[in-house]
Amino acid sequence: MTKFPDKINIRLHDGNTATIDAKDAHLVCGLHWSAIKSNGKIYAAHVARVGGKTKTTYMHRLLCDVDAQMTVDHINGNSLDNRRSNLRQATQSENMRNVGLTCANTSGAKGVHWLKSASKWQARIRHEGKRIHLGLFDNLDDARAAYQSAAVRLHGEFCRNE
């Protein structure tokens, strides 16, 4: 008995590779997939000219078939991992909860920064559009733990600590 792969890799024009479930191959085969950079991440997209206009179809949105008001969250943070087990429909707010460390982060811990005026680590989190102060801490590990605890409580399944 021949075992078929459960996932396949789709090569993008720039050499990057997007991963999809093998059962979704019929949805993406025959299309030319490009790599498009957005917010520091690379996404697989099909770009076509339709009626004189450029139409961009993102692979992850095609596979999830979400309406225009919703976003697609890559659970593991890998924007080229388009397996259905890694994709979920989300609001923009939920999607932002699953963002990792930004390039501006200098502490190495999400939601934590050094507050020079107090000579302490400050932990903060955003929830429902508001910034919540979690406290000032003498050491980084305590501040990190405060953020992680709040993230689990407030962000639930969309929580991403690092």
N, C-alpha and C positions, 0 to 999 in steps of 0.2 A: 504494500500500500504506500503510495506517495504522499508525503506530508507537504502541504502547501504553506508558504510563509504567512504569518498573521499580519505582517506589516511590510510595506515596500517604501523605498526611497525614491523621491522624484528629484532629479538633478535640475537645478535652476541655471539660468544663463551665465551667472557669475561664478559658478563652481560650488555654491552652497547646495545643501541637500535638505529637502523637506521630507518628513516622514508622515505617512498616512496608513490607515488600516487597509489591508489588501482588498477587503470587500468594497472599498470606496474607489478603487482604481478606475472603474467605468465613468466616474464623475469627473476625473481630472485628466485622463488620457486623451491625447489628441490636441491638447491645448499647450501653448508655449508659456511656460512659467518663468517669470522674472523675479528678481530679488528687489524689493523696495524697502528702503530704510525709512523708519518713522520712529521718532522719540528714542533714538539710540538702539532700536531693535530692527532685525531684518525679517520681513514677511514675504511669503510666496504669493505672487499676484499674477493674474493674467490681464494684460493690457491690450485693448482692441479699439479700433476706430469704428464707431457706429454713427452713421449719418453725419459725418464731419466732426463728431465729438469723440473725445477719448473716454472710454469706459474701463474702469479698473475693477476687477473682481478678485477679492482676497480669498485664498484657498480655505482658510479657517472659517470664513463667513459662508462660503459655498457649502462646506461640509455640514455646518450647523443649521443652515437655513433659518437665520434669525431675521426678525423685522428690523427696519432701519433705526428704530429708537433704542435698540439693545446693542450691547457689545458682546464679543466673544472673549472669554478669559482663558488664557493658557495656564492651567493649574500649576504646572511645574516651572513656569516662567520662560520656557523655551518657545519662542515665537515660531519656530520651524517644526515643532512637534505637533502635527495636526491629526494625531490619532484621536478618535472620539472620546476615549477614556481621559484625555488631557484637555478637552474642550468643554466649556459650560457657558450657557447664556448668563449674562450678568448686566446689571445697570452700570453706568459709568462709575458711580460711587463704589460699588462692589468690586469692580475691576481695579480701581486704584488701591484698594485695601491689599491686593495681592502683588503689589509692586515691591521689588527688592530694594537694596541699598542704592542710592543715587550716587553719582560721581561727586557731588558736593559733600557727601557724608565723610567726616573725618574721624569719627569715633569707632567706626566699624560695627556699630550697633544701631539698628533701625529705631528711630524715635528718640535717640539719645544724643546730646551734644554737651560740650563743656561750656558752662556759664562762667565766664571770666570774672564778672563782677562779684559773684558769690564764691568763687573758687570751688565749685562743686559740679557734678554731673547732673544735668536736668533731663528728665524723661517727660515726653509729651506725646499725645496721640490725637488724631483727628477722628471725629465721629459725628455723623449727621451735619457736616459743614462747620462744626465747632472744634476748636483746638482745646484739648483738656490737659491741664497741668497735672502730672502724676507725682511730682515731688523732686526734691533736690537730694543728691546722694554723694557720700564721700568717695565711693568707688564705682567704677564702671559696671561691674557685675551686678550690683544691687539695682542700678538704674536700668540695665538691660532686663533684669527679672521683672521689674515693675512694668516696663513696656510690654513684655511678652504676656504677662498675666492679663493686662488690660486688653491686649489684642485678641486673645482667646475669648475673653468675655464679651467684647464689643463687636468683633468682626466675624466670629464664628467660623464657618467653613472657608471663608475668604481670608482668614488670618494668614499672614506670612511674616515671620519674625526677622528673617535675614535675607 
